């Protein structure tokens, strides 16, 4: 019985990726990422800033693609 409790606790404590709940920000970021090949990184960043996406989020998704959340 104690093993079952320990296993369920480990599952709860394990860091899990959370699904994005802010659909608007997700859509803006996807739009900016899609525009990088044609408009460039600076224009995509300006777009996100204009749309009030936090700077740290914009930098993470545009400059460090490996740090993006999975869809």
CHARMM-style PDB file with segment names, atoms N, HN, CA, C and O in Angstrom:
ATOM      1  N   UNK     1       0.819  -1.184   0.000  1.00  0.00      PROA
ATOM      2  CA  UNK     1       0.000   0.000   0.000  1.00  0.00      PROA
ATOM      3  C   UNK     1       0.870   1.259   0.000  1.00  0.00      PROA
ATOM      4  O   UNK     1       0.555   2.232  -0.686  1.00  0.00      PROA
ATOM      5  N   UNK     2       1.954   1.243   0.760  1.00  0.00      PROA
ATOM      6  HN  UNK     2       2.210   0.453   1.317  1.00  0.00      PROA
ATOM      7  CA  UNK     2       2.812   2.426   0.809  1.00  0.00      PROA
ATOM      8  C   UNK     2       3.472   2.691  -0.543  1.00  0.00      PROA
ATOM      9  O   UNK     2       3.740   3.845  -0.878  1.00  0.00      PROA
ATOM     10  N   UNK     3       3.739   1.641  -1.326  1.00  0.00      PROA
ATOM     11  HN  UNK     3       3.521   0.704  -1.055  1.00  0.00      PROA
ATOM     12  CA  UNK     3       4.303   1.839  -2.654  1.00  0.00      PROA
ATOM     13  C   UNK     3       3.335   2.568  -3.569  1.00  0.00      PROA
ATOM     14  O   UNK     3       3.741   3.421  -4.358  1.00  0.00      PROA
ATOM     15  N   UNK     4       2.061   2.235  -3.466  1.00  0.00      PROA
ATOM     16  HN  UNK     4       1.731   1.542  -2.825  1.00  0.00      PROA
ATOM     17  CA  UNK     4       1.067   2.913  -4.293  1.00  0.00      PROA
ATOM     18  C   UNK     4       1.003   4.395  -3.961  1.00  0.00      PROA
ATOM     19  O   UNK     4       0.909   5.233  -4.857  1.00  0.00      PROA
ATOM     20  N   UNK     5       1.052   4.716  -2.684  1.00  0.00      PROA
ATOM     21  HN  UNK     5       1.129   4.035  -1.956  1.00  0.00      PROA
ATOM     22  CA  UNK     5       1.014   6.111  -2.265  1.00  0.00      PROA
ATOM     23  C   UNK     5       2.247   6.851  -2.762  1.00  0.00      PROA
ATOM     24  O   UNK     5       2.141   7.975  -3.253  1.00  0.00      PROA
ATOM     25  N   UNK     6       3.392   6.241  -2.642  1.00  0.00      PROA
ATOM     26  HN  UNK     6       3.478   5.328  -2.244  1.00  0.00      PROA
ATOM     27  CA  UNK     6       4.627   6.873  -3.089  1.00  0.00      PROA
ATOM     28  C   UNK     6       4.602   7.106  -4.599  1.00  0.00      PROA
ATOM     29  O   UNK     6       5.031   8.163  -5.061  1.00  0.00      PROA
ATOM     30  N   UNK     7       4.109   6.141  -5.372  1.00  0.00      PROA
ATOM     31  HN  UNK     7       3.761   5.283  -4.996  1.00  0.00      PROA
ATOM     32  CA  UNK     7       4.051   6.288  -6.817  1.00  0.00      PROA
ATOM     33  C   UNK     7       3.127   7.424  -7.226  1.00  0.00      PROA
ATOM     34  O   UNK     7       3.464   8.206  -8.115  1.00  0.00      PROA
ATOM     35  N   UNK     8       1.969   7.526  -6.591  1.00  0.00      PROA
ATOM     36  HN  UNK     8       1.695   6.891  -5.869  1.00  0.00      PROA
ATOM     37  CA  UNK     8       1.044   8.590  -6.961  1.00  0.00      PROA
ATOM     38  C   UNK     8       1.591   9.955  -6.562  1.00  0.00      PROA
ATOM     39  O   UNK     8       1.354  10.941  -7.261  1.00  0.00      PROA
ATOM     40  N   UNK     9       2.311  10.027  -5.460  1.00  0.00      PROA
ATOM     41  HN  UNK     9       2.503   9.226  -4.893  1.00  0.00      PROA
ATOM     42  CA  UNK     9       2.914  11.288  -5.035  1.00  0.00      PROA
ATOM     43  C   UNK     9       4.008  11.710  -6.009  1.00  0.00      PROA
ATOM     44  O   UNK     9       4.126  12.893  -6.330  1.00  0.00      PROA
ATOM     45  N   UNK    10       4.797  10.771  -6.477  1.00  0.00      PROA
ATOM     46  HN  UNK    10       4.701   9.811  -6.217  1.00  0.00      PROA
ATOM     47  CA  UNK    10       5.859  11.080  -7.434  1.00  0.00      PROA
ATOM     48  C   UNK    10       5.273  11.652  -8.716  1.00  0.00      PROA
ATOM     49  O   UNK    10       5.842  12.563  -9.318  1.00  0.00      PROA
ATOM     50  N   UNK    11       4.142  11.118  -9.125  1.00  0.00      PROA
ATOM     51  HN  UNK    11       3.679  10.378  -8.636  1.00  0.00      PROA
ATOM     52  CA  UNK    11       3.490  11.611 -10.333  1.00  0.00      PROA
ATOM     53  C   UNK    11       3.010  13.040 -10.134  1.00  0.00      PROA
ATOM     54  O   UNK    11       3.124  13.868 -11.038  1.00  0.00      PROA
ATOM     55  N   UNK    12       2.482  13.328  -8.975  1.00  0.00      PROA
ATOM     56  HN  UNK    12       2.389  12.656  -8.240  1.00  0.00      PROA
ATOM     57  CA  UNK    12       1.980  14.667  -8.695  1.00  0.00      PROA
ATOM     58  C   UNK    12       3.129  15.667  -8.610  1.00  0.00      PROA
ATOM     59  O   UNK    12       3.017  16.785  -9.113  1.00  0.00      PROA
ATOM     60  N   UNK    13       4.235  15.272  -7.974  1.00  0.00      PROA
ATOM     61  HN  UNK    13       4.326  14.364  -7.565  1.00  0.00      PROA
ATOM     62  CA  UNK    13       5.360  16.174  -7.779  1.00  0.00      PROA
ATOM     63  C   UNK    13       6.219  16.359  -9.029  1.00  0.00      PROA
ATOM     64  O   UNK    13       6.972  17.329  -9.116  1.00  0.00      PROA
ATOM     65  N   UNK    14       6.122  15.460  -9.982  1.00  0.00      PROA
ATOM     66  HN  UNK    14       5.511  14.672  -9.911  1.00  0.00      PROA
ATOM     67  CA  UNK    14       6.949  15.550 -11.181  1.00  0.00      PROA
ATOM     68  C   UNK    14       6.586  16.810 -11.963  1.00  0.00      PROA
ATOM     69  O   UNK    14       5.406  17.107 -12.150  1.00  0.00      PROA
ATOM     70  N   UNK    15       7.612  17.562 -12.427  1.00  0.00      PROA
ATOM     71  HN  UNK    15       8.570  17.320 -12.275  1.00  0.00      PROA
ATOM     72  CA  UNK    15       7.314  18.764 -13.201  1.00  0.00      PROA
ATOM     73  C   UNK    15       6.670  18.376 -14.528  1.00  0.00      PROA
ATOM     74  O   UNK    15       7.192  17.541 -15.268  1.00  0.00      PROA
ATOM     75  N   UNK    16       5.556  18.980 -14.808  1.00  0.00      PROA
ATOM     76  HN  UNK    16       5.132  19.658 -14.207  1.00  0.00      PROA
ATOM     77  CA  UNK    16       4.826  18.667 -16.033  1.00  0.00      PROA
ATOM     78  C   UNK    16       4.651  19.934 -16.849  1.00  0.00      PROA
ATOM     79  O   UNK    16       4.476  21.020 -16.298  1.00  0.00      PROA
ATOM     80  N   UNK    17       4.699  19.792 -18.150  1.00  0.00      PROA
ATOM     81  HN  UNK    17       4.842  18.909 -18.598  1.00  0.00      PROA
ATOM     82  CA  UNK    17       4.436  20.915 -19.030  1.00  0.00      PROA
ATOM     83  C   UNK    17       2.950  21.217 -18.976  1.00  0.00      PROA
ATOM     84  O   UNK    17       2.114  20.322 -19.099  1.00  0.00      PROA
ATOM     85  N   UNK    18       2.636  22.484 -18.793  1.00  0.00      PROA
ATOM     86  HN  UNK    18       3.316  23.211 -18.694  1.00  0.00      PROA
ATOM     87  CA  UNK    18       1.235  22.876 -18.754  1.00  0.00      PROA
ATOM     88  C   UNK    18       0.795  23.338 -20.130  1.00  0.00      PROA
ATOM     89  O   UNK    18       1.567  23.954 -20.865  1.00  0.00      PROA
ATOM     90  N   UNK    19      -0.435  23.041 -20.471  1.00  0.00      PROA
ATOM     91  HN  UNK    19      -1.062  22.540 -19.875  1.00  0.00      PROA
ATOM     92  CA  UNK    19      -1.010  23.522 -21.717  1.00  0.00      PROA
ATOM     93  C   UNK    19      -1.253  25.022 -21.596  1.00  0.00      PROA
ATOM     94  O   UNK    19      -1.645  25.509 -20.536  1.00  0.00      PROA
ATOM     95  N   UNK    20      -1.023  25.741 -22.667  1.00  0.00      PROA
ATOM     96  HN  UNK    20      -0.705  25.345 -23.529  1.00  0.00      PROA
ATOM     97  CA  UNK    20      -1.275  27.178 -22.659  1.00  0.00      PROA
ATOM     98  C   UNK    20      -2.772  27.417 -22.538  1.00  0.00      PROA
ATOM     99  O   UNK    20      -3.569  26.808 -23.252  1.00  0.00      PROA
ATOM    100  N   UNK    21      -3.142  28.302 -21.635  1.00  0.00      PROA
ATOM    101  HN  UNK    21      -2.495  28.797 -21.055  1.00  0.00      PROA
ATOM    102  CA  UNK    21      -4.552  28.649 -21.467  1.00  0.00      PROA
ATOM    103  C   UNK    21      -4.864  30.014 -22.068  1.00  0.00      PROA
ATOM    104  O   UNK    21      -6.031  30.361 -22.248  1.00  0.00      PROA
ATOM    105  N   UNK    22      -3.832  30.786 -22.378  1.00  0.00      PROA
ATOM    106  HN  UNK    22      -2.884  30.504 -22.231  1.00  0.00      PROA
ATOM    107  CA  UNK    22      -4.019  32.102 -22.970  1.00  0.00      PROA
ATOM    108  C   UNK    22      -4.004  31.954 -24.495  1.00  0.00      PROA
ATOM    109  O   UNK    22      -2.958  32.050 -25.136  1.00  0.00      PROA
ATOM    110  N   UNK    23      -5.174  31.723 -25.043  1.00  0.00      PROA
ATOM    111  HN  UNK    23      -6.024  31.646 -24.522  1.00  0.00      PROA
ATOM    112  CA  UNK    23      -5.303  31.434 -26.478  1.00  0.00      PROA
ATOM    113  C   UNK    23      -4.884  32.637 -27.325  1.00  0.00      PROA
ATOM    114  O   UNK    23      -4.273  32.463 -28.379  1.00  0.00      PROA
ATOM    115  N   UNK    24      -5.198  33.827 -26.888  1.00  0.00      PROA
ATOM    116  HN  UNK    24      -5.695  33.969 -26.031  1.00  0.00      PROA
ATOM    117  CA  UNK    24      -4.855  35.030 -27.652  1.00  0.00      PROA
ATOM    118  C   UNK    24      -3.340  35.149 -27.805  1.00  0.00      PROA
ATOM    119  O   UNK    24      -2.841  35.368 -28.909  1.00  0.00      PROA
ATOM    120  N   UNK    25      -2.613  35.008 -26.707  1.00  0.00      PROA
ATOM    121  HN  UNK    25      -3.018  34.830 -25.810  1.00  0.00      PROA
ATOM    122  CA  UNK    25      -1.153  35.096 -26.768  1.00  0.00      PROA
ATOM    123  C   UNK    25      -0.589  33.984 -27.633  1.00  0.00      PROA
ATOM    124  O   UNK    25       0.336  34.212 -28.413  1.00  0.00      PROA
ATOM    125  N   UNK    26      -1.133  32.786 -27.503  1.00  0.00      PROA
ATOM    126  HN  UNK    26      -1.884  32.600 -26.870  1.00  0.00      PROA
ATOM    127  CA  UNK    26      -0.676  31.669 -28.336  1.00  0.00      PROA
ATOM    128  C   UNK    26      -0.817  32.011 -29.811  1.00  0.00      PROA
ATOM    129  O   UNK    26       0.109  31.794 -30.593  1.00  0.00      PROA
ATOM    130  N   UNK    27      -1.968  32.543 -30.191  1.00  0.00      PROA
ATOM    131  HN  UNK    27      -2.720  32.718 -29.556  1.00  0.00      PROA
ATOM    132  CA  UNK    27      -2.210  32.870 -31.593  1.00  0.00      PROA
ATOM    133  C   UNK    27      -1.288  33.989 -32.085  1.00  0.00      PROA
ATOM    134  O   UNK    27      -0.791  33.935 -33.209  1.00  0.00      PROA
ATOM    135  N   UNK    28      -1.063  34.991 -31.252  1.00  0.00      PROA
ATOM    136  HN  UNK    28      -1.467  35.035 -30.339  1.00  0.00      PROA
ATOM    137  CA  UNK    28      -0.155  36.079 -31.625  1.00  0.00      PROA
ATOM    138  C   UNK    28       1.269  35.563 -31.817  1.00  0.00      PROA
ATOM    139  O   UNK    28       1.950  35.946 -32.768  1.00  0.00      PROA
ATOM    140  N   UNK    29       1.706  34.709 -30.927  1.00  0.00      PROA
ATOM    141  HN  UNK    29       1.152  34.398 -30.155  1.00  0.00      PROA
ATOM    142  CA  UNK    29       3.054  34.145 -31.025  1.00  0.00      PROA
ATOM    143  C   UNK    29       3.185  33.284 -32.272  1.00  0.00      PROA
ATOM    144  O   UNK    29       4.186  33.366 -32.984  1.00  0.00      PROA
ATOM    145  N   UNK    30       2.185  32.463 -32.538  1.00  0.00      PROA
ATOM    146  HN  UNK    30       1.372  32.397 -31.960  1.00  0.00      PROA
ATOM    147  CA  UNK    30       2.229  31.637 -33.747  1.00  0.00      PROA
ATOM    148  C   UNK    30       2.289  32.502 -34.998  1.00  0.00      PROA
ATOM    149  O   UNK    30       3.006  32.180 -35.945  1.00  0.00      PROA
ATOM    150  N   UNK    31       1.541  33.594 -35.004  1.00  0.00      PROA
ATOM    151  HN  UNK    31       0.958  33.855 -34.235  1.00  0.00      PROA
ATOM    152  CA  UNK    31       1.550  34.509 -36.145  1.00  0.00      PROA
ATOM    153  C   UNK    31       2.932  35.155 -36.301  1.00  0.00      PROA
ATOM    154  O   UNK    31       3.442  35.269 -37.416  1.00  0.00      PROA
ATOM    155  N   UNK    32       3.524  35.568 -35.208  1.00  0.00      PROA
ATOM    156  HN  UNK    32       3.110  35.476 -34.302  1.00  0.00      PROA
ATOM    157  CA  UNK    32       4.853  36.187 -35.263  1.00  0.00      PROA
ATOM    158  C   UNK    32       5.909  35.195 -35.744  1.00  0.00      PROA
ATOM    159  O   UNK    32       6.754  35.537 -36.570  1.00  0.00      PROA
ATOM    160  N   UNK    33       5.860  33.978 -35.231  1.00  0.00      PROA
ATOM    161  HN  UNK    33       5.173  33.700 -34.560  1.00  0.00      PROA
ATOM    162  CA  UNK    33       6.827  32.953 -35.643  1.00  0.00      PROA
ATOM    163  C   UNK    33       6.697  32.669 -37.136  1.00  0.00      PROA
ATOM    164  O   UNK    33       7.700  32.526 -37.836  1.00  0.00      PROA
ATOM    165  N   UNK    34       5.470  32.589 -37.615  1.00  0.00      PROA
ATOM    166  HN  UNK    34       4.656  32.706 -37.046  1.00  0.00      PROA
ATOM    167  CA  UNK    34       5.243  32.319 -39.037  1.00  0.00      PROA
ATOM    168  C   UNK    34       5.740  33.464 -39.917  1.00  0.00      PROA
ATOM    169  O   UNK    34       6.094  33.243 -41.075  1.00  0.00      PROA
ATOM    170  N   UNK    35       5.770  34.674 -39.385  1.00  0.00      PROA
ATOM    171  HN  UNK    35       5.482  34.854 -38.445  1.00  0.00      PROA
ATOM    172  CA  UNK    35       6.182  35.830 -40.183  1.00  0.00      PROA
ATOM    173  C   UNK    35       7.694  36.052 -40.214  1.00  0.00      PROA
ATOM    174  O   UNK    35       8.178  36.845 -41.020  1.00  0.00      PROA
ATOM    175  N   UNK    36       8.438  35.375 -39.363  1.00  0.00      PROA
ATOM    176  HN  UNK    36       8.045  34.731 -38.707  1.00  0.00      PROA
ATOM    177  CA  UNK    36       9.891  35.586 -39.294  1.00  0.00      PROA
ATOM    178  C   UNK    36      10.581  35.362 -40.645  1.00  0.00      PROA
ATOM    179  O   UNK    36      11.410  36.189 -41.024  1.00  0.00      PROA
ATOM    180  N   UNK    37      10.286  34.297 -41.386  1.00  0.00      PROA
ATOM    181  HN  UNK    37       9.612  33.625 -41.078  1.00  0.00      PROA
ATOM    182  CA  UNK    37      10.999  34.101 -42.664  1.00  0.00      PROA
ATOM    183  C   UNK    37      10.773  35.223 -43.678  1.00  0.00      PROA
ATOM    184  O   UNK    37      11.668  35.520 -44.470  1.00  0.00      PROA
ATOM    185  N   UNK    38       9.603  35.848 -43.670  1.00  0.00      PROA
ATOM    186  HN  UNK    38       8.876  35.608 -43.027  1.00  0.00      PROA
ATOM    187  CA  UNK    38       9.326  36.894 -44.654  1.00  0.00      PROA
ATOM    188  C   UNK    38       9.594  38.301 -44.130  1.00  0.00      PROA
ATOM    189  O   UNK    38      10.103  39.144 -44.869  1.00  0.00      PROA
ATOM    190  N   UNK    39       9.262  38.567 -42.874  1.00  0.00      PROA
ATOM    191  HN  UNK    39       8.849  37.882 -42.274  1.00  0.00      PROA
ATOM    192  CA  UNK    39       9.396  39.922 -42.334  1.00  0.00      PROA
ATOM    193  C   UNK    39      10.653  40.131 -41.503  1.00  0.00      PROA
ATOM    194  O   UNK    39      11.116  41.260 -41.338  1.00  0.00      PROA
ATOM    195  N   UNK    40      11.196  39.056 -40.988  1.00  0.00      PROA
ATOM    196  HN  UNK    40      10.820  38.139 -41.121  1.00  0.00      PROA
ATOM    197  CA  UNK    40      12.395  39.154 -40.167  1.00  0.00      PROA
ATOM    198  C   UNK    40      12.091  39.156 -38.680  1.00  0.00      PROA
ATOM    199  O   UNK    40      10.960  39.372 -38.246  1.00  0.00      PROA
ATOM    200  N   UNK    41      13.133  38.910 -37.928  1.00  0.00      PROA
ATOM    201  HN  UNK    41      14.053  38.735 -38.281  1.00  0.00      PROA
ATOM    202  CA  UNK    41      13.023  38.787 -36.478  1.00  0.00      PROA
ATOM    203  C   UNK    41      12.613  40.104 -35.819  1.00  0.00      PROA
ATOM    204  O   UNK    41      11.784  40.112 -34.910  1.00  0.00      PROA
ATOM    205  N   UNK    42      13.185  41.203 -36.270  1.00  0.00      PROA
ATOM    206  HN  UNK    42      13.858  41.196 -37.009  1.00  0.00      PROA
ATOM    207  CA  UNK    42      12.881  42.494 -35.649  1.00  0.00      PROA
ATOM    208  C   UNK    42      11.414  42.865 -35.828  1.00  0.00      PROA
ATOM    209  O   UNK    42      10.770  43.306 -34.876  1.00  0.00      PROA
ATOM    210  N   UNK    43      10.880  42.695 -37.026  1.00  0.00      PROA
ATOM    211  HN  UNK    43      11.403  42.337 -37.799  1.00  0.00      PROA
ATOM    212  CA  UNK    43       9.462  43.029 -37.257  1.00  0.00      PROA
ATOM    213  C   UNK    43       8.547  42.124 -36.452  1.00  0.00      PROA
ATOM    214  O   UNK    43       7.527  42.580 -35.936  1.00  0.00      PROA
ATOM    215  N   UNK    44       8.894  40.846 -36.336  1.00  0.00      PROA
ATOM    216  HN  UNK    44       9.723  40.475 -36.755  1.00  0.00      PROA
ATOM    217  CA  UNK    44       8.092  39.924 -35.526  1.00  0.00      PROA
ATOM    218  C   UNK    44       8.113  40.353 -34.065  1.00  0.00      PROA
ATOM    219  O   UNK    44       7.084  40.309 -33.392  1.00  0.00      PROA
ATOM    220  N   UNK    45       9.272  40.767 -33.570  1.00  0.00      PROA
ATOM    221  HN  UNK    45      10.109  40.803 -34.116  1.00  0.00      PROA
ATOM    222  CA  UNK    45       9.388  41.232 -32.184  1.00  0.00      PROA
ATOM    223  C   UNK    45       8.598  42.523 -31.975  1.00  0.00      PROA
ATOM    224  O   UNK    45       7.942  42.689 -30.946  1.00  0.00      PROA
ATOM    225  N   UNK    46       8.656  43.428 -32.936  1.00  0.00      PROA
ATOM    226  HN  UNK    46       9.189  43.293 -33.772  1.00  0.00      PROA
ATOM    227  CA  UNK    46       7.881  44.671 -32.846  1.00  0.00      PROA
ATOM    228  C   UNK    46       6.384  44.382 -32.811  1.00  0.00      PROA
ATOM    229  O   UNK    46       5.640  45.016 -32.062  1.00  0.00      PROA
ATOM    230  N   UNK    47       5.953  43.432 -33.616  1.00  0.00      PROA
ATOM    231  HN  UNK    47       6.557  42.917 -34.224  1.00  0.00      PROA
ATOM    232  CA  UNK    47       4.542  43.040 -33.624  1.00  0.00      PROA
ATOM    233  C   UNK    47       4.120  42.536 -32.248  1.00  0.00      PROA
ATOM    234  O   UNK    47       3.086  42.953 -31.727  1.00  0.00      PROA
ATOM    235  N   UNK    48       4.907  41.649 -31.659  1.00  0.00      PROA
ATOM    236  HN  UNK    48       5.748  41.310 -32.083  1.00  0.00      PROA
ATOM    237  CA  UNK    48       4.560  41.113 -30.340  1.00  0.00      PROA
ATOM    238  C   UNK    48       4.554  42.216 -29.283  1.00  0.00      PROA
ATOM    239  O   UNK    48       3.695  42.219 -28.401  1.00  0.00      PROA
ATOM    240  N   UNK    49       5.495  43.145 -29.361  1.00  0.00      PROA
ATOM    241  HN  UNK    49       6.193  43.143 -30.077  1.00  0.00      PROA
ATOM    242  CA  UNK    49       5.526  44.259 -28.405  1.00  0.00      PROA
ATOM    243  C   UNK    49       4.283  45.130 -28.561  1.00  0.00      PROA
ATOM    244  O   UNK    49       3.688  45.553 -27.570  1.00  0.00      PROA
ATOM    245  N   UNK    50       3.897  45.395 -29.796  1.00  0.00      PROA
ATOM    246  HN  UNK    50       4.381  45.052 -30.601  1.00  0.00      PROA
ATOM    247  CA  UNK    50       2.698  46.193 -30.058  1.00  0.00      PROA
ATOM    248  C   UNK    50       1.451  45.516 -29.503  1.00  0.00      PROA
ATOM    249  O   UNK    50       0.517  46.182 -29.058  1.00  0.00      PROA
ATOM    250  N   UNK    51       1.448  44.197 -29.535  1.00  0.00      PROA
ATOM    251  HN  UNK    51       2.207  43.656 -29.897  1.00  0.00      PROA
ATOM    252  CA  UNK    51       0.289  43.437 -29.059  1.00  0.00      PROA
ATOM    253  C   UNK    51       0.384  43.117 -27.564  1.00  0.00      PROA
ATOM    254  O   UNK    51      -0.386  42.306 -27.050  1.00  0.00      PROA
ATOM    255  N   UNK    52       1.335  43.760 -26.864  1.00  0.00      PROA
ATOM    256  HN  UNK    52       1.960  44.419 -27.281  1.00  0.00      PROA
ATOM    257  CA  UNK    52       1.495  43.625 -25.406  1.00  0.00      PROA
ATOM    258  C   UNK    52       1.853  42.219 -24.930  1.00  0.00      PROA
ATOM    259  O   UNK    52       1.473  41.812 -23.832  1.00  0.00      PROA
ATOM    260  N   UNK    53       2.579  41.491 -25.756  1.00  0.00      PROA
ATOM    261  HN  UNK    53       2.887  41.822 -26.648  1.00  0.00      PROA
ATOM    262  CA  UNK    53       3.115  40.201 -25.312  1.00  0.00      PROA
ATOM    263  C   UNK    53       4.341  40.519 -24.459  1.00  0.00      PROA
ATOM    264  O   UNK    53       5.188  41.304 -24.885  1.00  0.00      PROA
ATOM    265  N   UNK    54       4.461  39.936 -23.274  1.00  0.00      PROA
ATOM    266  HN  UNK    54       3.774  39.298 -22.927  1.00  0.00      PROA
ATOM    267  CA  UNK    54       5.616  40.233 -22.417  1.00  0.00      PROA
ATOM    268  C   UNK    54       6.942  40.008 -23.150  1.00  0.00      PROA
ATOM    269  O   UNK    54       7.103  39.033 -23.884  1.00  0.00      PROA
ATOM    270  N   UNK    55       7.881  40.925 -22.936  1.00  0.00      PROA
ATOM    271  HN  UNK    55       7.750  41.717 -22.340  1.00  0.00      PROA
ATOM    272  CA  UNK    55       9.167  40.878 -23.639  1.00  0.00      PROA
ATOM    273  C   UNK    55       9.895  39.561 -23.422  1.00  0.00      PROA
ATOM    274  O   UNK    55      10.478  39.018 -24.361  1.00  0.00      PROA
ATOM    275  N   UNK    56       9.870  39.032 -22.188  1.00  0.00      PROA
ATOM    276  HN  UNK    56       9.397  39.472 -21.426  1.00  0.00      PROA
ATOM    277  CA  UNK    56      10.586  37.777 -21.929  1.00  0.00      PROA
ATOM    278  C   UNK    56       9.984  36.613 -22.704  1.00  0.00      PROA
ATOM    279  O   UNK    56      10.700  35.690 -23.092  1.00  0.00      PROA
ATOM    280  N   UNK    57       8.678  36.648 -22.930  1.00  0.00      PROA
ATOM    281  HN  UNK    57       8.097  37.398 -22.614  1.00  0.00      PROA
ATOM    282  CA  UNK    57       8.025  35.601 -23.722  1.00  0.00      PROA
ATOM    283  C   UNK    57       8.415  35.759 -25.186  1.00  0.00      PROA
ATOM    284  O   UNK    57       8.750  34.777 -25.850  1.00  0.00      PROA
ATOM    285  N   UNK    58       8.372  36.980 -25.689  1.00  0.00      PROA
ATOM    286  HN  UNK    58       8.100  37.777 -25.150  1.00  0.00      PROA
ATOM    287  CA  UNK    58       8.721  37.234 -27.085  1.00  0.00      PROA
ATOM    288  C   UNK    58      10.153  36.804 -27.382  1.00  0.00      PROA
ATOM    289  O   UNK    58      10.410  36.158 -28.398  1.00  0.00      PROA
ATOM    290  N   UNK    59      11.078  37.156 -26.509  1.00  0.00      PROA
ATOM    291  HN  UNK    59      10.870  37.682 -25.684  1.00  0.00      PROA
ATOM    292  CA  UNK    59      12.482  36.766 -26.708  1.00  0.00      PROA
ATOM    293  C   UNK    59      12.610  35.255 -26.693  1.00  0.00      PROA
ATOM    294  O   UNK    59      13.286  34.679 -27.545  1.00  0.00      PROA
ATOM    295  N   UNK    60      11.964  34.608 -25.728  1.00  0.00      PROA
ATOM    296  HN  UNK    60      11.415  35.076 -25.036  1.00  0.00      PROA
ATOM    297  CA  UNK    60      12.073  33.147 -25.619  1.00  0.00      PROA
ATOM    298  C   UNK    60      11.591  32.454 -26.889  1.00  0.00      PROA
ATOM    299  O   UNK    60      12.265  31.555 -27.391  1.00  0.00      PROA
ATOM    300  N   UNK    61      10.445  32.855 -27.411  1.00  0.00      PROA
ATOM    301  HN  UNK    61       9.897  33.585 -27.002  1.00  0.00      PROA
ATOM    302  CA  UNK    61       9.893  32.128 -28.554  1.00  0.00      PROA
ATOM    303  C   UNK    61      10.558  32.496 -29.872  1.00  0.00      PROA
ATOM    304  O   UNK    61      10.618  31.671 -30.784  1.00  0.00      PROA
ATOM    305  N   UNK    62      11.058  33.724 -29.986  1.00  0.00      PROA
ATOM    306  HN  UNK    62      11.009  34.394 -29.246  1.00  0.00      PROA
ATOM    307  CA  UNK    62      11.664  34.129 -31.251  1.00  0.00      PROA
ATOM    308  C   UNK    62      13.150  33.789 -31.335  1.00  0.00      PROA
ATOM    309  O   UNK    62      13.635  33.399 -32.397  1.00  0.00      PROA
ATOM    310  N   UNK    63      13.865  33.932 -30.243  1.00  0.00      PROA
ATOM    311  HN  UNK    63      13.470  34.249 -29.380  1.00  0.00      PROA
ATOM    312  CA  UNK    63      15.318  33.747 -30.265  1.00  0.00      PROA
ATOM    313  C   UNK    63      15.728  32.337 -29.868  1.00  0.00      PROA
ATOM    314  O   UNK    63      16.745  31.830 -30.342  1.00  0.00      PROA
ATOM    315  N   UNK    64      14.948  31.704 -29.006  1.00  0.00      PROA
ATOM    316  HN  UNK    64      14.122  32.117 -28.621  1.00  0.00      PROA
ATOM    317  CA  UNK    64      15.275  30.365 -28.512  1.00  0.00      PROA
ATOM    318  C   UNK    64      14.152  29.386 -28.856  1.00  0.00      PROA
ATOM    319  O   UNK    64      13.374  29.018 -27.975  1.00  0.00      PROA
ATOM    320  N   UNK    65      14.050  28.959 -30.113  1.00  0.00      PROA
ATOM    321  HN  UNK    65      14.682  29.258 -30.828  1.00  0.00      PROA
ATOM    322  CA  UNK    65      12.937  28.083 -30.509  1.00  0.00      PROA
ATOM    323  C   UNK    65      12.879  26.769 -29.737  1.00  0.00      PROA
ATOM    324  O   UNK    65      11.801  26.194 -29.590  1.00  0.00      PROA
ATOM    325  N   UNK    66      14.012  26.283 -29.242  1.00  0.00      PROA
ATOM    326  HN  UNK    66      14.888  26.750 -29.361  1.00  0.00      PROA
ATOM    327  CA  UNK    66      14.009  25.029 -28.483  1.00  0.00      PROA
ATOM    328  C   UNK    66      13.312  25.186 -27.134  1.00  0.00      PROA
ATOM    329  O   UNK    66      12.976  24.185 -26.501  1.00  0.00      PROA
ATOM    330  N   UNK    67      13.088  26.410 -26.684  1.00  0.00      PROA
ATOM    331  HN  UNK    67      13.361  27.223 -27.199  1.00  0.00      PROA
ATOM    332  CA  UNK    67      12.415  26.655 -25.404  1.00  0.00      PROA
ATOM    333  C   UNK    67      10.909  26.863 -25.552  1.00  0.00      PROA
ATOM    334  O   UNK    67      10.211  27.087 -24.563  1.00  0.00      PROA
ATOM    335  N   UNK    68      10.413  26.790 -26.781  1.00  0.00      PROA
ATOM    336  HN  UNK    68      10.980  26.608 -27.584  1.00  0.00      PROA
ATOM    337  CA  UNK    68       8.974  26.965 -26.985  1.00  0.00      PROA
ATOM    338  C   UNK    68       8.206  25.819 -26.374  1.00  0.00      PROA
ATOM    339  O   UNK    68       8.722  24.710 -26.230  1.00  0.00      PROA
ATOM    340  N   UNK    69       6.979  26.096 -26.020  1.00  0.00      PROA
ATOM    341  HN  UNK    69       6.561  26.997 -26.137  1.00  0.00      PROA
ATOM    342  CA  UNK    69       6.101  25.043 -25.517  1.00  0.00      PROA
ATOM    343  C   UNK    69       5.641  24.183 -26.682  1.00  0.00      PROA
ATOM    344  O   UNK    69       5.507  24.657 -27.810  1.00  0.00      PROA
ATOM    345  N   UNK    70       5.405  22.920 -26.392  1.00  0.00      PROA
ATOM    346  HN  UNK    70       5.515  22.535 -25.476  1.00  0.00      PROA
ATOM    347  CA  UNK    70       4.874  22.024 -27.422  1.00  0.00      PROA
ATOM    348  C   UNK    70       3.417  22.377 -27.673  1.00  0.00      PROA
ATOM    349  O   UNK    70       2.703  22.806 -26.767  1.00  0.00      PROA
ATOM    350  N   UNK    71       2.988  22.193 -28.910  1.00  0.00      PROA
ATOM    351  HN  UNK    71       3.568  21.844 -29.646  1.00  0.00      PROA
ATOM    352  CA  UNK    71       1.580  22.505 -29.238  1.00  0.00      PROA
ATOM    353  C   UNK    71       0.638  21.512 -28.679  1.00  0.00      PROA
ATOM    354  OT1 UNK    71      -0.572  21.634 -28.867  1.00  0.00      PROA
TER     355      UNK     71
END
